[in-house]
Amino acid sequence: MQITINSKSIDVDNNISVDKLLLLQNISKETSVLTINDNFVDKETYISTIIKENDNIEIMSFVGGG
């Protein structure tokens, strides 16, 4: 199915969870937050939140520095 991540269209399997998507994209869930269709998703629900066709996902990763 087709979804958009950070303005880039990609194909993913049906019934994929947020947790699995982050794993496949090599994105750390510990240092990232995301929205699906402009709604923030709690990290506690990443495993149970299923992505749907045409969802628009924005992923923001935090990087420390000094």
Protein Blocks (a to p, Z undefined) as FASTA:
>chain_A
ZZdeehiacdddehiafklmmmmnopafklgccdeehiacdfklmmmmccdehiacdddd
ddddZZ
